[in-house]
Amino acid sequence: MYRSFFPRDIFAEFDRLQRDMQQAFDLAPTIRGMGSNGFPALNVGATPEAVEIYAFAPGVDPASLEVNLERGLLTIAGERKGVLPAADAKAAVHINERFDGAFRRMLTLPDDADPEAVDAKLRDGVLRITVQRRAAAQPRRISIQ
């Protein structure tokens, strides 16, 4: 996609603005799932033993991250500081596509998720949250007598 550093065509800018607004309010599912513009980006999967959540949050200070689980609702919150020059600096920013500021993502976990068995680890900008399933909910083989 072509984006000029110094826009001169006002109609092209209106077209870009309309596409951005449409994408922000587009709730139709895509191949990537619902809500394609959230930060941090999430991958969610499940095994018979656990639910795995990967939150991709490069540049986030681990001290600013907060993971809560309450009544089956997992909340990931935090803040990423900006890296742009100060407002009083004599520098112009032409494109800023990197998200900075406070964020909050919420996920509903399955009923068999065990709130007492949650593990969260941050490594190389990827937050991995593992929520174990209750032992009673895990599949087991029944022997025939």
C-alpha positions as a printed NumPy array, in Angstrom:
array([[  0.   ,   0.   ,   0.   ],
       [  1.337,   3.402,  -0.977],
       [  1.437,   6.053,   1.727],
       [  3.1  ,   9.375,   1.094],
       [  5.236,  10.873,   3.827],
       [  4.046,  14.292,   2.749],
       [  0.391,  14.048,   1.646],
       [ -0.558,  16.443,  -1.1  ],
       [ -3.786,  14.903,  -2.394],
       [ -6.632,  15.691,   0.015],
       [ -8.98 ,  13.18 ,  -1.672],
       [ -6.455,  10.387,  -1.21 ],
       [ -6.229,  11.307,   2.46 ],
       [-10.03 ,  11.219,   2.784],
       [-10.033,   7.796,   1.109],
       [ -7.355,   6.538,   3.532],
       [ -9.267,   7.967,   6.486],
       [-12.466,   6.254,   5.34 ],
       [-10.65 ,   2.88 ,   5.008],
       [ -9.108,   3.275,   8.465],
       [-12.492,   4.137,  10.01 ],
       [-14.184,   1.214,   8.254],
       [-11.483,  -1.172,   9.467],
       [-11.815,   0.136,  13.031],
       [-15.565,  -0.544,  13.109],
       [-15.575,  -3.72 ,  11.029],
       [-16.811,  -6.493,  13.307],
       [-17.05 ,  -9.193,  10.66 ],
       [-14.911, -12.244,  11.434],
       [-11.719, -12.571,   9.443],
       [ -9.24 , -15.389,   9.04 ],
       [ -7.479, -13.904,  12.082],
       [-10.652, -13.914,  14.189],
       [-12.701, -11.102,  15.655],
       [-11.248,  -7.688,  16.408],
       [ -8.142,  -7.478,  14.27 ],
       [ -6.761,  -4.208,  15.653],
       [ -6.393,  -4.93 ,  19.359],
       [ -3.127,  -4.572,  21.23 ],
       [ -1.555,  -6.811,  22.211],
       [ -2.247,  -9.276,  19.428],
       [ -3.411, -12.607,  20.837],
       [ -3.13 , -16.247,  19.883],
       [ -5.414, -18.537,  21.863],
       [ -5.418, -22.31 ,  21.693],
       [ -6.344, -25.3  ,  23.798],
       [ -5.127, -28.791,  24.564],
       [ -6.992, -31.406,  26.592],
       [ -4.909, -30.324,  29.613],
       [ -4.785, -26.516,  29.322],
       [ -5.783, -23.296,  27.589],
       [ -2.792, -21.411,  26.126],
       [ -2.863, -17.648,  25.54 ],
       [  0.009, -15.829,  23.82 ],
       [ -0.035, -12.029,  23.975],
       [  2.505, -10.338,  21.689],
       [  3.586,  -7.192,  23.552],
       [  7.064,  -6.065,  22.477],
       [  8.377,  -3.042,  24.302],
       [  6.099,  -3.473,  27.314],
       [  7.77 ,  -3.215,  30.703],
       [  6.995,  -6.397,  32.69 ],
       [  6.311,  -4.261,  35.779],
       [  3.443,  -2.533,  33.936],
       [  1.707,  -5.809,  33.005],
       [ -1.214,  -7.094,  35.014],
       [ -2.979, -10.438,  34.505],
       [ -6.203, -11.102,  36.422],
       [ -8.655, -13.997,  36.394],
       [-12.062, -13.409,  37.945],
       [-15.21 , -15.497,  37.383],
       [-13.898, -17.021,  34.176],
       [-12.826, -13.676,  32.688],
       [ -9.088, -13.302,  32.   ],
       [ -7.879,  -9.7  ,  31.803],
       [ -4.499,  -8.621,  30.41 ],
       [ -3.727,  -4.96 ,  31.085],
       [ -0.662,  -2.767,  30.931],
       [  0.982,   0.194,  29.313],
       [  3.602,   0.663,  26.625],
       [  5.563,   3.906,  26.757],
       [  5.99 ,   5.95 ,  23.605],
       [  9.338,   6.299,  21.866],
       [  8.619,   9.449,  19.859],
       [ 10.459,  12.728,  20.443],
       [  8.965,  15.111,  22.993],
       [  6.327,  17.555,  21.802],
       [  8.675,  20.498,  22.3  ],
       [ 11.455,  18.914,  20.198],
       [ 12.075,  20.341,  16.752],
       [ 11.293,  17.031,  15.078],
       [  8.333,  16.17 ,  12.887],
       [  6.669,  12.749,  12.996],
       [  5.323,  11.734,   9.593],
       [  4.07 ,   8.21 ,  10.342],
       [  3.413,   6.651,  13.714],
       [  1.982,   3.132,  13.425],
       [  3.295,   1.762,  16.718],
       [  0.764,   1.596,  19.522],
       [  1.668,   3.259,  22.805],
       [ -0.425,   3.923,  25.859],
       [ -2.599,   1.875,  28.179],
       [ -4.286,  -1.299,  26.94 ],
       [ -6.711,  -3.921,  28.242],
       [ -7.733,  -7.205,  26.602],
       [-10.359,  -9.54 ,  28.066],
       [-11.071, -13.176,  27.275],
       [-13.782, -15.497,  28.529],
       [-12.3  , -18.846,  29.527],
       [-14.106, -22.183,  29.251],
       [-16.034, -23.449,  32.276],
       [-13.504, -26.217,  32.937],
       [-10.578, -23.774,  33.364],
       [ -9.023, -24.018,  36.828],
       [ -8.56 , -20.518,  38.35 ],
       [ -6.081, -21.944,  40.88 ],
       [ -3.706, -23.269,  38.193],
       [ -2.641, -20.247,  36.142],
       [  0.933, -19.544,  35.023],
       [  2.149, -16.38 ,  33.234],
       [  5.642, -15.859,  31.784],
       [  7.047, -12.985,  29.713],
       [  9.953, -13.692,  27.391],
       [ 11.186, -11.69 ,  24.393],
       [  8.015,  -9.588,  24.305],
       [  5.653, -12.588,  24.314],
       [  3.45 , -13.133,  27.353],
       [  2.492, -16.807,  27.665],
       [ -0.438, -17.567,  29.955],
       [ -1.29 , -21.199,  30.682],
       [ -4.565, -22.009,  32.411],
       [ -4.84 , -25.655,  33.393],
       [ -8.134, -27.475,  32.999],
       [ -9.733, -29.164,  35.996],
       [ -8.728, -32.821,  36.324],
       [-12.365, -33.93 ,  36.299],
       [-12.856, -32.305,  32.881],
       [ -9.885, -33.964,  31.191],
       [-10.598, -36.91 ,  28.913],
       [ -9.821, -40.349,  30.274],
       [-10.051, -43.856,  28.967],
       [-12.617, -46.131,  30.549],
       [-11.581, -49.756,  30.829],
       [-14.098, -52.383,  29.807],
       [-14.553, -55.336,  32.173]])
